[in-house]
Each structure stands twice: as C-alpha cells, then as structure tokens.
Amino acid sequence: MLSIPFNSPFSTGNEWQYIQDACKEGKLAADGKYTNKCQQFFEKKYGFGKAYLTHSCTQALEMAALLMDLKPGDELIVPSYTYVSTANAFALRGCKIVFVDSRSDYPGIDELQLEHLINDKTRAIVAVHYGGIACDMDLLTSITKKHNLFLIEDAAAAIDSYYLGADKNPKPLGSFGHFATFSFHETKNISCGEGGMLVVNDANFLEKADEVWNRGTNKKAFISGQRKKYEWVSLGSAFAPSEINAAWLWAQLEEMDAIQEKREKIWNWQQNNLPNLLAHYDLDWMNIPSHSIHNFHLFYGLAKSLKQRDELLNHLRQKGILAVFHYQSLHASPYNLSLVGQGQRQHLIQADKYSERLIRFPLYTDLDTENLRELISS
C-alpha cells in the first residue's frame, strides 16, 4: 500500500463553483468565458503573443506543425531525452526527426551539438525545457536566426519558469520561440486533468492560428463580421477544449502564486534533506544551471548505474513511496529503430545516461514532507 504516490492532483476548492457557473452561462463548448479568461491570463502575465487553449500539450505541438505547413521530408531537430509527443507531433506530418543529445550537467538539449545537424532540409529546432528548467535561449535564438529556422519551445512542464540571459533580465519561458507549448496534465504545477496551450509569438501566424484552432474554418472572422460566409479555409482540427476544462483551469490560475509557494517549500525541503536521508546511495543530485529560474516542478537524483537505480526504486516502494524513472531515449525506442534499423542506432551518451539513471521523487502541491521523512527513515 503506497503512503506517498508519485503525484496527487491538487484542487483549490473553486473548481466546481466555476464549472457550475459555466453551465449557467449556457455554453459548455469551446471558446467561452473561461477559455478567454485563461488565455488572457497568460498573455497579460507573461507577455505572450497569443494563447490558444488545447486538449493537451500534444495537440498544441500538432497545431504548431500545421501552422508551419510541414511536409514529408522536412527535418526537425529534437532532443532524444523527452516525451514521445515532442517527436510524434512532427512525425505525423511525415517529417524526419533528427535526434540530439542532452547536456552532461542536466537533461536539457545540448545546444553546442546543434549546428552540425542543420542542413537545407532542416525547418525547426524543438527546445524542451526539461522539468521547467530553461535551455540556453540566447544560444538557441542565435542559432535559429542564423540558419533561418523556426524555434519551438516545448515548455510542457515550464509554466512560471524563467530564463536569465546575458542581460540578467528574467524572461518567461514560452516567450522566445515562434511557438511554445504548455501542458496542464494532472502531473503539472497547474492542472485541469488533461489540457494544454499553444502560444503563437510570431504575429504572421495569428490569422492562420485562428483558422487551425477552429477546425480549419474562418469561424472567428465570420463571427466578427470580417467574412460573409462560415467556410473551410485550411487544414485544422478540434483543438479547443470545453468550458468545463477551462473553468477548472481558471480556478488553478487564480491560485498560482499560492501553489508555487507550496511547491517551492517542498522542493527546498527535498534539496536540503533527501541527500542526507539517502546518503547510502550516494546519488548525484539535481543541478539547476545559472541561466534558469525554475518552477519547482520536479526533483531528481542520478544513480551510479541502472542496477542501483532499480534497487533504490524498489527500496522506496517497499517503504510506501512511489518514485519513478523518467523518459526513455527516443533515438533508442522500438519505433525509431524500426525506421532506421538497429545498425543505425545513434550513440547519445547523455540521453542514455538519464534514461538509465535518473530517479524522480514524488513532488506535488500537498506532499507531506514529514511523512516522507518518517517513511524513508523507518
């Protein structure tokens, strides 16, 4: 029986009230009162270009792929150590995914390995802010501008995280790329069970984004009186979530500061106590690069080997604590190897290191750290 699960969804207490209010509004489909409140929240708080709520971060990535009009044979550079959606969204368009390794000091994309992978078929670089920890956005922005590429920020776990650049002025993650995507999955800091968001920072794509978000129609222009007919004008899909999801999300956004304060205390406790409580295992503990102001999304350690990782996971489970390993390198996945062949498997040393050795500890808004201490010490 687990006493401490890996994750436990947090409720502020206002979620059901806002869902009932959405019902009273008489509109439960997409793009109503709460959808607009949530989108405007992100645009105002973080200065994003235009926010579009989606059913998931996966869908937000798929929407970005449509906006870029990607074609079979186009290439995108993607970190191998990431969730499958980061690659899947573009593979669905027939693109070739070119995998790049992680950095040695933390699991983010190795920016110094990018330029030799760029050729005349490369359309974009997808930067994953692993665990809400910023990539080197000065370097990524410079590379994408130099080679005239799209920059996509997969900021699934990076709500309320910042990049501290050369000018020492913190800038929110999601504000750098032509496109940025976020997740409101139940494991994220801010959640509505399943949900996501696409941020469009390039104004050249705003009209098309409205169409793609509305199933490929000119619905928004029609409603505003700019078009006389409601027509199919482009490829698109049902990306927008219902008002029920948006109402739940709004209750979370209202309490974002309080949620972040709770998570910060838990993260600091883990940083200060887990190394001592688990000193026998001699893990290498989570590193935050100096350019990142993170959002306390996760806490991890690195075991010395795959065997040691599994021993510690089993030890914690026996104590009633569910810790987990994380992503499995996509370059070594069965699907990718079915495309390139076993003989063409890349050797991405750092990605494989994190796949085999990284341990994520439970971290959620209502985690009882004293109970965690007692269980580990027992």
Secondary structure, 3 states (H helix, E strand, C coil): CCCECCCCCCCCCCHHHHHHHHHHHCCCCCCCHHHHHHHHHHHHHHCCCEEEEECCHHHHHHHHHHHCCCCCCCEEEEECCCCCHHHHHHHCCCCEEEEECECCCCCCECHHHCHHHCCCCEEEEEEECHHHCCCCHHHHHHHHHHCCCEEEEECCCCCCCEEECCCCCEEECCCCCCEEEEECCCCCCCCCCCCEEEEECCHHHHHHHHHHHECCECHHHHHCCCCCCCCECCCCCECCCCHHHHHHHHHHHHCHHHHHHHHHHHHHHHHHHHHHHCHHHCCEECCCCCCEECCCCCCEEECCCHHHHHHHHHHHHHCCECCECCCCCHHHCHHHHHHHCHHHCCCCHHHHHHHHHEEECCCCCCCCHHHHHHHHHC
